[in-house]
């Protein structure tokens, strides 16, 4: 075990993957000598050379189009989008090419070795163009996997699993936690399962569900709730697509209540899909309406960032309201 922050864990995962398979390449804007804007790829070019870790032009559609071509020819590309907000110029390549390559050819060819890394979310005073959470846009697209880690241990294990998965994967990294989250990370190659949620804490009164940076928010909210005698079951979804319906449904069948929180705006956010599915599965067992604690339906503000974000006080209030309904 080594103590790492999330950036170091991601860098270590890339190093591990590149060291074990010469087909693995990483590229994006400034990822070479500079190591990317957050330094997630530091020292990889020096270790593996410019042919396997290199800069690209500032053109996201080109980055993913190039990655699709590499993956289709048997390489294992790990493409970085500098901020998740700038993934939208590549939207066509991701949803119309990456996600559909295997399907349209009847599995004669695919881009299953593709991984796309992108830092997402608020909390760094990034304003409207450096703070968005776009996971729900892509969750509407069959053929992709979407993964969001909550801490360094999860980041390394889930990133290695994404790189080795046989499906194109979007790996959204909570940039607010890049240097804030520190923990023990195994030195060896290990992979955590994709498509499986993790029950972090068992409880009987209410299920509280989130992913990525919101898990830290949930932890503080649950601490407040438990001081009031409310028993919370906490679940980290980890994978948005495919999401683990069974684990969440079984929890709600036990607790009778569900609070879902994410940073993205309310309307069209992935919490809505979760709420619809769980009410279908658990309707007769629900003791209160499913609650969603999310960002606001506005562009992400700079000055009012703290008001916009779904913080621990908002999540705590939703927990209490659900139990007292």
TILOVO-51007 format. One line per 5 residues: number of its first residue (from 0); their letters; for each residue x, y, z of C-alpha. Coordinates in Angstrom, 3 decimals. Last residue first. Example, Ala and Ser with C-alpha at 12.3 -4.5 7.8 and 13.67 -1.06 7.14 Angstrom:
<recs>
1> sa> 13.670:-1.060:7.140  12.300:-4.500:7.800
</recs>
This chain:
<recs>
324> xxxxx> -42.928:12.414:5.747  -40.574:12.520:8.744  -38.043:10.063:7.290  -38.004:11.737:3.887  -37.848:15.232:5.387
319> xxxxx> -34.885:14.222:7.545  -32.951:12.759:4.640  -33.779:15.742:2.414  -32.607:18.160:5.111  -29.363:16.216:5.449
314> xxxxx> -28.804:16.366:1.687  -29.315:20.134:1.692  -26.986:20.578:4.678  -24.380:18.298:3.079  -24.159:20.413:-0.078
309> xxxxx> -26.068:20.215:-3.355  -24.080:22.912:-5.238  -25.733:26.104:-6.473  -25.498:28.055:-3.227  -21.807:27.260:-2.923
304> xxxxx> -21.195:28.298:-6.535  -22.923:31.673:-6.154  -19.982:33.826:-7.333  -19.114:31.496:-10.221  -22.451:30.151:-11.424
299> xxxxx> -23.138:26.850:-13.248  -25.815:27.636:-15.813  -29.213:27.263:-14.154  -31.502:24.364:-13.282  -29.988:24.010:-9.821
294> xxxxx> -27.600:21.297:-8.688  -29.123:18.231:-7.136  -30.906:16.709:-4.166  -33.550:14.286:-5.463  -36.050:12.720:-3.066
289> xxxxx> -38.066:9.532:-3.639  -41.529:10.078:-2.188  -42.156:8.556:1.264  -42.780:5.136:2.847  -42.045:3.184:-0.332
284> xxxxx> -42.688:-0.575:-0.155  -45.618:-0.752:-2.580  -43.673:1.214:-5.209  -40.412:-0.754:-5.009  -39.600:-1.878:-8.557
279> xxxxx> -41.459:0.777:-10.537  -40.586:3.443:-7.952  -36.958:2.342:-8.217  -36.822:2.701:-11.996  -38.372:6.174:-12.077
274> xxxxx> -36.191:7.457:-9.212  -32.997:6.125:-10.805  -33.833:7.696:-14.157  -34.611:11.014:-12.442  -31.380:10.855:-10.453
269> xxxxx> -29.577:10.813:-13.811  -30.336:14.493:-14.320  -32.890:15.436:-16.981  -34.109:18.388:-14.940  -32.310:18.537:-11.587
264> xxxxx> -29.002:20.076:-12.643  -25.759:18.077:-12.294  -24.103:17.882:-8.877  -25.732:14.604:-7.818  -27.908:13.374:-4.959
259> xxxxx> -30.406:10.545:-4.553  -32.502:10.106:-1.387  -34.485:6.857:-1.099  -36.992:5.519:1.419  -38.613:2.182:2.292
254> xxxxx> -35.494:1.029:4.145  -35.452:-2.687:3.243  -37.081:-2.595:-0.201  -34.944:0.514:-0.782  -31.747:-1.469:-0.218
249> xxxxx> -32.858:-4.302:-2.490  -33.713:-1.769:-5.191  -30.305:-0.080:-4.988  -28.355:-3.336:-5.170  -30.548:-4.707:-7.959
244> xxxxx> -30.482:-1.600:-10.143  -26.691:-1.496:-10.427  -26.118:1.089:-13.134  -24.865:0.231:-16.616  -24.054:3.012:-17.150
239> xxxxx> -23.707:5.226:-14.086  -21.005:3.090:-12.476  -19.759:4.029:-8.995  -23.286:3.882:-7.449  -21.897:4.615:-3.979
234> xxxxx> -24.535:3.452:-1.504  -25.203:4.651:2.055  -27.830:3.061:4.321  -28.901:5.609:6.905  -30.231:5.058:10.443
229> xxxxx> -31.823:8.281:11.754  -31.291:8.880:15.481  -30.740:12.635:15.329  -26.967:12.197:15.607  -27.425:9.766:12.731
224> xxxxx> -28.710:12.536:10.498  -25.701:14.793:11.097  -23.235:12.011:10.302  -25.347:11.105:7.273  -24.993:14.622:5.872
219> xxxxx> -21.202:14.575:6.338  -20.856:11.236:4.530  -23.276:12.311:1.800  -21.096:15.303:0.926  -18.041:13.035:0.682
214> xxxxx> -20.054:10.713:-1.563  -21.068:13.686:-3.672  -17.554:13.888:-5.141  -18.095:10.737:-7.195  -21.411:8.946:-6.832
209> xxxxx> -24.677:9.188:-4.917  -27.311:7.239:-2.990  -28.812:7.625:0.476  -31.132:4.786:1.532  -33.381:5.599:4.501
204> xxxxx> -34.456:4.076:7.821  -32.679:0.722:8.196  -28.935:1.199:7.733  -25.864:-0.385:6.200  -22.829:1.653:5.262
199> xxxxx> -20.612:1.714:2.191  -22.856:-0.408:-0.024  -20.948:-0.506:-3.289  -22.598:-0.343:-6.713  -21.649:-2.858:-9.383
194> xxxxx> -21.603:-2.055:-13.102  -17.828:-2.106:-13.317  -15.973:-4.389:-10.916  -12.789:-3.101:-9.272  -9.483:-3.937:-10.906
189> xxxxx> -6.098:-4.477:-9.337  -2.539:-4.020:-10.655  -0.107:-3.771:-7.760  0.837:-0.828:-5.551  -2.367:-0.975:-3.522
184> xxxxx> -3.769:2.487:-2.682  -4.097:3.855:0.848  -5.880:7.207:1.027  -5.913:10.892:0.155  -8.803:12.970:-1.237
179> xxxxx> -8.136:16.718:-1.368  -5.627:16.643:-4.232  -7.886:15.453:-7.041  -11.037:15.723:-4.898  -12.484:18.834:-6.537
174> xxxxx> -11.548:17.248:-9.863  -14.162:14.521:-9.544  -12.957:12.212:-12.372  -15.368:11.065:-15.094  -14.276:7.878:-16.872
169> xxxxx> -16.221:7.347:-20.096  -15.820:3.784:-21.316  -15.816:2.121:-24.742  -16.509:-1.579:-24.128  -14.173:-4.563:-23.775
164> xxxxx> -12.983:-3.479:-20.324  -9.218:-3.384:-19.745  -8.957:0.405:-19.606  -12.164:0.665:-17.570  -10.994:-1.928:-15.028
159> xxxxx> -7.692:-0.059:-14.662  -9.652:3.167:-14.147  -11.963:1.512:-11.600  -9.104:0.150:-9.498  -7.036:3.334:-9.617
154> xxxxx> -9.914:5.717:-8.916  -11.525:3.509:-6.265  -8.394:3.538:-4.139  -7.909:7.269:-4.752  -11.476:8.303:-3.765
149> xxxxx> -15.033:8.658:-5.161  -14.744:7.159:-8.647  -17.167:7.853:-11.558  -17.687:5.328:-14.391  -19.802:5.512:-17.550
144> xxxxx> -19.993:2.559:-19.946  -21.056:3.092:-23.535  -22.959:0.955:-26.042  -26.430:2.290:-25.316  -26.522:6.114:-25.175
139> xxxxx> -28.875:7.928:-22.768  -26.218:7.708:-20.038  -24.141:10.019:-22.236  -26.086:13.201:-21.556  -26.577:12.128:-17.925
134> xxxxx> -22.823:12.186:-17.204  -22.361:15.858:-18.069  -21.339:17.303:-14.674  -20.283:20.916:-15.278  -17.641:22.975:-13.478
129> xxxxx> -15.147:24.398:-15.980  -17.265:26.427:-18.416  -19.765:27.996:-15.980  -17.354:29.067:-13.280  -14.211:27.256:-12.189
124> xxxxx> -14.381:28.189:-8.513  -12.853:24.793:-7.612  -15.915:23.102:-6.105  -17.614:22.056:-9.287  -17.835:18.919:-11.362
119> xxxxx> -15.928:16.910:-13.966  -12.383:15.861:-14.874  -12.425:13.805:-18.112  -10.903:10.457:-19.086  -12.054:8.629:-22.234
114> xxxxx> -11.273:4.916:-22.444  -11.287:3.011:-25.752  -10.482:-0.713:-25.929  -13.986:-1.619:-27.064  -13.650:0.239:-30.348
109> xxxxx> -15.356:-2.477:-32.391  -15.178:-4.592:-35.533  -17.056:-7.592:-36.945  -19.362:-7.341:-33.927  -22.525:-7.104:-36.061
104> xxxxx> -20.952:-4.118:-37.788  -23.461:-1.478:-36.677  -23.524:-2.774:-33.113  -19.768:-2.835:-32.544  -19.122:0.710:-33.776
99> xxxxx> -22.259:2.177:-32.178  -21.021:3.673:-28.886  -17.713:4.975:-30.247  -19.223:6.334:-33.492  -22.565:8.071:-33.016
94> xxxxx> -22.484:8.743:-29.265  -18.756:9.414:-28.815  -17.819:10.936:-32.191  -20.939:13.114:-32.206  -20.321:14.349:-28.665
89> xxxxx> -16.714:15.329:-29.370  -17.506:19.070:-29.454  -19.400:18.365:-26.186  -16.448:17.013:-24.211  -15.307:20.512:-23.340
84> xxxxx> -17.262:20.738:-20.089  -15.581:17.500:-18.987  -12.341:19.470:-18.703  -9.034:18.502:-20.370  -10.585:15.664:-22.373
79> xxxxx> -8.058:12.864:-22.014  -7.900:9.876:-24.360  -6.802:6.474:-23.086  -6.178:4.455:-26.231  -5.854:0.653:-26.255
74> xxxxx> -4.642:-0.161:-29.786  -6.329:-2.840:-31.892  -7.122:-1.061:-35.158  -10.613:0.053:-34.116  -9.115:1.447:-30.909
69> xxxxx> -6.700:3.655:-32.861  -9.435:4.927:-35.152  -11.781:5.659:-32.264  -8.986:7.510:-30.471  -8.356:9.694:-33.539
64> xxxxx> -12.062:10.557:-33.692  -11.948:11.189:-29.937  -9.051:13.648:-30.143  -10.343:15.189:-33.386  -13.718:16.010:-31.863
59> xxxxx> -11.883:17.486:-28.882  -9.777:19.897:-30.925  -6.956:21.672:-29.114  -4.238:19.811:-31.027  -2.882:16.663:-29.379
54> xxxxx> -0.032:16.134:-26.948  1.700:12.800:-26.470  2.118:9.659:-24.409  2.806:6.446:-26.358  4.890:7.648:-29.322
49> xxxxx> 6.452:10.411:-27.256  8.241:7.986:-24.983  7.238:5.564:-22.253  9.029:6.900:-19.172  9.533:10.561:-20.117
44> xxxxx> 6.060:10.642:-21.646  4.566:9.200:-18.473  6.348:11.672:-16.186  3.169:13.578:-15.258  -0.069:12.243:-16.756
39> xxxxx> -2.467:13.509:-14.069  -0.625:16.848:-13.882  -3.885:18.845:-13.426  -3.535:20.822:-16.686  -1.945:17.832:-18.356
34> xxxxx> 1.456:16.300:-17.649  3.421:19.222:-19.119  5.879:16.897:-20.866  2.996:15.133:-22.626  -0.624:15.616:-21.487
29> xxxxx> -0.883:19.161:-22.868  -4.222:18.517:-24.654  -4.820:14.815:-25.046  -2.959:11.528:-25.237  -2.470:8.195:-23.506
24> xxxxx> -1.490:4.971:-25.249  -1.939:1.339:-24.161  -0.787:-1.146:-26.829  2.481:-1.718:-24.959  0.585:-3.574:-22.240
19> xxxxx> 1.887:-4.103:-18.693  3.822:-0.868:-18.254  1.150:1.227:-19.940  -1.553:-0.151:-17.626  0.505:0.315:-14.466
14> xxxxx> 1.613:3.828:-15.452  -1.987:4.775:-16.232  -3.120:3.401:-12.874  -0.270:5.209:-11.097  -1.252:8.507:-12.707
9> xxxxx> -4.837:7.955:-11.617  -3.694:7.137:-8.071  -1.397:10.177:-8.001  -4.271:12.418:-9.061  -6.549:10.880:-6.426
4> xxxxx> -4.120:11.448:-3.573  -1.784:8.662:-2.647  -0.610:6.797:0.449  1.060:3.576:-0.705  0.000:0.000:0.000
</recs>
